[in-house]
Amino acid sequence: STTEQQAEKVTLTESQAAALAQRRAYEFYRIKSGAPKNSKGSSQSNESIDDRNTKLASYAAAAVIGALGATYAAVPLYKIFCQTTGFGGTTQRVNLSEWAENQEAREESGRGKVSQALWDKLIAMSNVPSEMLPGSSPGS
């Protein structure tokens, strides 16, 4: 019996031995997990592999179609974002003189006072000592 096993091992090629080891490992873990043994042979496992391949292919196709759809949707979504925020799709630069002129206009319209009122309220609610707040003189 031992010589027959040795002779059998010698006649197996490396790929056949690897396939046999893989099959044995598969059977071991299938039995360990309690899965029922396949009674129909390899036809049912081939169908399940085909089903899994079909499922995987459909997921891959959905991912590709989703990425393509996101690409085409990016431009209209960016346009809506720019219209909503008022950025217009470009960065905005402000000169110091223009900002100062606009600041005076904002203060006259009362928009600057709203933010100042909010700032005053936040300072009143904070636990920061008044000496550390901006606008207070040191040592007062």
ChimeraX commands (.cxc) that place a marker at each C-alpha (Angstrom):
marker #1 position 0.00,0.00,0.00 radius 0.5
marker #1 position 2.85,2.41,0.83 radius 0.5
marker #1 position 4.63,1.72,-2.44 radius 0.5
marker #1 position 1.39,2.32,-4.35 radius 0.5
marker #1 position 0.97,5.72,-2.65 radius 0.5
marker #1 position 4.57,6.63,-3.46 radius 0.5
marker #1 position 4.10,5.54,-7.05 radius 0.5
marker #1 position 0.87,7.59,-7.21 radius 0.5
marker #1 position 2.66,10.68,-5.86 radius 0.5
marker #1 position 5.42,10.33,-8.41 radius 0.5
marker #1 position 3.00,10.16,-11.34 radius 0.5
marker #1 position 1.17,13.38,-10.31 radius 0.5
marker #1 position 2.41,16.53,-11.90 radius 0.5
marker #1 position 2.89,19.66,-9.81 radius 0.5
marker #1 position -0.33,21.27,-11.05 radius 0.5
marker #1 position -2.29,18.05,-10.41 radius 0.5
marker #1 position -0.91,17.86,-6.87 radius 0.5
marker #1 position -1.87,21.49,-6.27 radius 0.5
marker #1 position -5.38,20.85,-7.60 radius 0.5
marker #1 position -5.72,17.78,-5.36 radius 0.5
marker #1 position -4.55,19.73,-2.31 radius 0.5
marker #1 position -6.97,22.53,-3.13 radius 0.5
marker #1 position -9.84,20.06,-3.49 radius 0.5
marker #1 position -8.98,18.43,-0.17 radius 0.5
marker #1 position -8.81,21.82,1.58 radius 0.5
marker #1 position -12.14,22.79,0.04 radius 0.5
marker #1 position -13.75,19.57,1.26 radius 0.5
marker #1 position -12.24,20.02,4.73 radius 0.5
marker #1 position -13.61,23.55,5.18 radius 0.5
marker #1 position -16.95,22.65,3.59 radius 0.5
marker #1 position -17.40,19.80,6.05 radius 0.5
marker #1 position -16.14,21.96,8.93 radius 0.5
marker #1 position -18.72,24.67,8.14 radius 0.5
marker #1 position -21.52,22.07,7.99 radius 0.5
marker #1 position -22.45,22.63,4.35 radius 0.5
marker #1 position -24.31,19.67,2.81 radius 0.5
marker #1 position -22.43,17.58,0.29 radius 0.5
marker #1 position -23.32,18.22,-3.31 radius 0.5
marker #1 position -25.43,15.26,-4.49 radius 0.5
marker #1 position -25.70,16.24,-8.16 radius 0.5
marker #1 position -21.99,16.35,-8.78 radius 0.5
marker #1 position -20.21,19.21,-10.48 radius 0.5
marker #1 position -23.18,20.49,-12.56 radius 0.5
marker #1 position -24.76,22.32,-9.63 radius 0.5
marker #1 position -21.47,23.89,-8.54 radius 0.5
marker #1 position -20.84,25.02,-12.13 radius 0.5
marker #1 position -24.28,26.64,-12.19 radius 0.5
marker #1 position -23.60,28.42,-8.92 radius 0.5
marker #1 position -20.25,29.62,-10.24 radius 0.5
marker #1 position -21.97,30.83,-13.40 radius 0.5
marker #1 position -24.58,32.60,-11.29 radius 0.5
marker #1 position -21.89,34.22,-9.18 radius 0.5
marker #1 position -19.98,35.29,-12.28 radius 0.5
marker #1 position -23.15,36.80,-13.75 radius 0.5
marker #1 position -23.85,38.61,-10.49 radius 0.5
marker #1 position -20.29,39.95,-10.33 radius 0.5
marker #1 position -20.44,41.07,-13.97 radius 0.5
marker #1 position -23.71,42.90,-13.34 radius 0.5
marker #1 position -22.21,44.69,-10.32 radius 0.5
marker #1 position -19.15,45.67,-12.34 radius 0.5
marker #1 position -21.34,46.94,-15.18 radius 0.5
marker #1 position -23.45,48.93,-12.70 radius 0.5
marker #1 position -20.30,50.50,-11.25 radius 0.5
marker #1 position -19.06,51.49,-14.71 radius 0.5
marker #1 position -22.46,52.91,-15.69 radius 0.5
marker #1 position -22.68,54.76,-12.36 radius 0.5
marker #1 position -19.24,56.30,-12.86 radius 0.5
marker #1 position -20.15,57.34,-16.39 radius 0.5
marker #1 position -23.41,58.84,-15.13 radius 0.5
marker #1 position -21.56,60.75,-12.41 radius 0.5
marker #1 position -19.23,62.13,-15.05 radius 0.5
marker #1 position -22.10,63.45,-17.14 radius 0.5
marker #1 position -23.94,64.75,-14.05 radius 0.5
marker #1 position -20.92,66.66,-12.73 radius 0.5
marker #1 position -21.27,69.65,-15.09 radius 0.5
marker #1 position -24.97,70.41,-14.43 radius 0.5
marker #1 position -24.50,69.87,-10.69 radius 0.5
marker #1 position -21.53,72.25,-10.65 radius 0.5
marker #1 position -23.57,74.81,-12.59 radius 0.5
marker #1 position -26.39,74.55,-10.04 radius 0.5
marker #1 position -23.87,74.91,-7.21 radius 0.5
marker #1 position -22.37,78.03,-8.77 radius 0.5
marker #1 position -25.79,79.58,-9.37 radius 0.5
marker #1 position -26.87,78.86,-5.82 radius 0.5
marker #1 position -23.74,80.14,-4.11 radius 0.5
marker #1 position -23.08,83.00,-6.53 radius 0.5
marker #1 position -19.49,82.00,-7.18 radius 0.5
marker #1 position -20.01,81.87,-10.92 radius 0.5
marker #1 position -17.41,79.16,-11.30 radius 0.5
marker #1 position -14.41,81.43,-10.74 radius 0.5
marker #1 position -12.41,82.49,-7.74 radius 0.5
marker #1 position -12.96,86.05,-6.59 radius 0.5
marker #1 position -10.22,88.54,-5.78 radius 0.5
marker #1 position -10.77,91.69,-3.78 radius 0.5
marker #1 position -8.48,94.70,-3.73 radius 0.5
marker #1 position -8.01,96.37,-0.37 radius 0.5
marker #1 position -9.37,99.69,-1.64 radius 0.5
marker #1 position -12.48,98.02,-3.12 radius 0.5
marker #1 position -13.04,96.10,0.10 radius 0.5
marker #1 position -12.77,99.30,2.18 radius 0.5
marker #1 position -15.27,101.09,-0.09 radius 0.5
marker #1 position -17.68,98.18,0.12 radius 0.5
marker #1 position -17.18,97.95,3.88 radius 0.5
marker #1 position -18.33,101.54,4.30 radius 0.5
marker #1 position -21.38,100.82,2.14 radius 0.5
marker #1 position -22.15,97.69,4.17 radius 0.5
marker #1 position -21.89,99.57,7.44 radius 0.5
marker #1 position -24.20,102.30,6.15 radius 0.5
marker #1 position -26.76,99.72,5.02 radius 0.5
marker #1 position -26.73,98.04,8.44 radius 0.5
marker #1 position -25.36,94.69,7.30 radius 0.5
marker #1 position -22.15,95.22,9.26 radius 0.5
marker #1 position -24.13,95.99,12.40 radius 0.5
marker #1 position -25.84,92.61,12.33 radius 0.5
marker #1 position -22.54,90.80,12.46 radius 0.5
marker #1 position -21.32,93.18,15.19 radius 0.5
marker #1 position -24.44,92.42,17.23 radius 0.5
marker #1 position -23.78,88.71,16.79 radius 0.5
marker #1 position -20.15,89.22,17.85 radius 0.5
marker #1 position -21.26,91.12,20.97 radius 0.5
marker #1 position -23.69,88.37,21.88 radius 0.5
marker #1 position -21.02,85.67,21.45 radius 0.5
marker #1 position -18.60,87.62,23.63 radius 0.5
marker #1 position -21.26,88.05,26.32 radius 0.5
marker #1 position -21.93,84.29,26.29 radius 0.5
marker #1 position -18.24,83.29,26.41 radius 0.5
marker #1 position -16.21,82.54,29.51 radius 0.5
marker #1 position -13.17,84.46,28.27 radius 0.5
marker #1 position -11.95,87.19,30.64 radius 0.5
marker #1 position -12.57,90.68,29.25 radius 0.5
marker #1 position -8.85,91.51,29.40 radius 0.5
marker #1 position -8.17,88.88,26.74 radius 0.5
marker #1 position -10.84,90.06,24.30 radius 0.5
marker #1 position -9.94,92.18,21.29 radius 0.5
marker #1 position -10.50,95.88,21.73 radius 0.5
marker #1 position -9.79,95.91,25.46 radius 0.5
marker #1 position -6.79,97.78,26.75 radius 0.5
marker #1 position -4.20,95.75,28.67 radius 0.5
marker #1 position -4.41,96.12,32.41 radius 0.5
marker #1 position -7.94,97.53,32.47 radius 0.5
marker link #1:1,2 radius 0.2
marker link #1:2,3 radius 0.2
marker link #1:3,4 radius 0.2
marker link #1:4,5 radius 0.2
marker link #1:5,6 radius 0.2
marker link #1:6,7 radius 0.2
marker link #1:7,8 radius 0.2
marker link #1:8,9 radius 0.2
marker link #1:9,10 radius 0.2
marker link #1:10,11 radius 0.2
marker link #1:11,12 radius 0.2
marker link #1:12,13 radius 0.2
marker link #1:13,14 radius 0.2
marker link #1:14,15 radius 0.2
marker link #1:15,16 radius 0.2
marker link #1:16,17 radius 0.2
marker link #1:17,18 radius 0.2
marker link #1:18,19 radius 0.2
marker link #1:19,20 radius 0.2
marker link #1:20,21 radius 0.2
marker link #1:21,22 radius 0.2
marker link #1:22,23 radius 0.2
marker link #1:23,24 radius 0.2
marker link #1:24,25 radius 0.2
marker link #1:25,26 radius 0.2
marker link #1:26,27 radius 0.2
marker link #1:27,28 radius 0.2
marker link #1:28,29 radius 0.2
marker link #1:29,30 radius 0.2
marker link #1:30,31 radius 0.2
marker link #1:31,32 radius 0.2
marker link #1:32,33 radius 0.2
marker link #1:33,34 radius 0.2
marker link #1:34,35 radius 0.2
marker link #1:35,36 radius 0.2
marker link #1:36,37 radius 0.2
marker link #1:37,38 radius 0.2
marker link #1:38,39 radius 0.2
marker link #1:39,40 radius 0.2
marker link #1:40,41 radius 0.2
marker link #1:41,42 radius 0.2
marker link #1:42,43 radius 0.2
marker link #1:43,44 radius 0.2
marker link #1:44,45 radius 0.2
marker link #1:45,46 radius 0.2
marker link #1:46,47 radius 0.2
marker link #1:47,48 radius 0.2
marker link #1:48,49 radius 0.2
marker link #1:49,50 radius 0.2
marker link #1:50,51 radius 0.2
marker link #1:51,52 radius 0.2
marker link #1:52,53 radius 0.2
marker link #1:53,54 radius 0.2
marker link #1:54,55 radius 0.2
marker link #1:55,56 radius 0.2
marker link #1:56,57 radius 0.2
marker link #1:57,58 radius 0.2
marker link #1:58,59 radius 0.2
marker link #1:59,60 radius 0.2
marker link #1:60,61 radius 0.2
marker link #1:61,62 radius 0.2
marker link #1:62,63 radius 0.2
marker link #1:63,64 radius 0.2
marker link #1:64,65 radius 0.2
marker link #1:65,66 radius 0.2
marker link #1:66,67 radius 0.2
marker link #1:67,68 radius 0.2
marker link #1:68,69 radius 0.2
marker link #1:69,70 radius 0.2
marker link #1:70,71 radius 0.2
marker link #1:71,72 radius 0.2
marker link #1:72,73 radius 0.2
marker link #1:73,74 radius 0.2
marker link #1:74,75 radius 0.2
marker link #1:75,76 radius 0.2
marker link #1:76,77 radius 0.2
marker link #1:77,78 radius 0.2
marker link #1:78,79 radius 0.2
marker link #1:79,80 radius 0.2
marker link #1:80,81 radius 0.2
marker link #1:81,82 radius 0.2
marker link #1:82,83 radius 0.2
marker link #1:83,84 radius 0.2
marker link #1:84,85 radius 0.2
marker link #1:85,86 radius 0.2
marker link #1:86,87 radius 0.2
marker link #1:87,88 radius 0.2
marker link #1:88,89 radius 0.2
marker link #1:89,90 radius 0.2
marker link #1:90,91 radius 0.2
marker link #1:91,92 radius 0.2
marker link #1:92,93 radius 0.2
marker link #1:93,94 radius 0.2
marker link #1:94,95 radius 0.2
marker link #1:95,96 radius 0.2
marker link #1:96,97 radius 0.2
marker link #1:97,98 radius 0.2
marker link #1:98,99 radius 0.2
marker link #1:99,100 radius 0.2
marker link #1:100,101 radius 0.2
marker link #1:101,102 radius 0.2
marker link #1:102,103 radius 0.2
marker link #1:103,104 radius 0.2
marker link #1:104,105 radius 0.2
marker link #1:105,106 radius 0.2
marker link #1:106,107 radius 0.2
marker link #1:107,108 radius 0.2
marker link #1:108,109 radius 0.2
marker link #1:109,110 radius 0.2
marker link #1:110,111 radius 0.2
marker link #1:111,112 radius 0.2
marker link #1:112,113 radius 0.2
marker link #1:113,114 radius 0.2
marker link #1:114,115 radius 0.2
marker link #1:115,116 radius 0.2
marker link #1:116,117 radius 0.2
marker link #1:117,118 radius 0.2
marker link #1:118,119 radius 0.2
marker link #1:119,120 radius 0.2
marker link #1:120,121 radius 0.2
marker link #1:121,122 radius 0.2
marker link #1:122,123 radius 0.2
marker link #1:123,124 radius 0.2
marker link #1:124,125 radius 0.2
marker link #1:125,126 radius 0.2
marker link #1:126,127 radius 0.2
marker link #1:127,128 radius 0.2
marker link #1:128,129 radius 0.2
marker link #1:129,130 radius 0.2
marker link #1:130,131 radius 0.2
marker link #1:131,132 radius 0.2
marker link #1:132,133 radius 0.2
marker link #1:133,134 radius 0.2
marker link #1:134,135 radius 0.2
marker link #1:135,136 radius 0.2
marker link #1:136,137 radius 0.2
marker link #1:137,138 radius 0.2
marker link #1:138,139 radius 0.2
marker link #1:139,140 radius 0.2
view
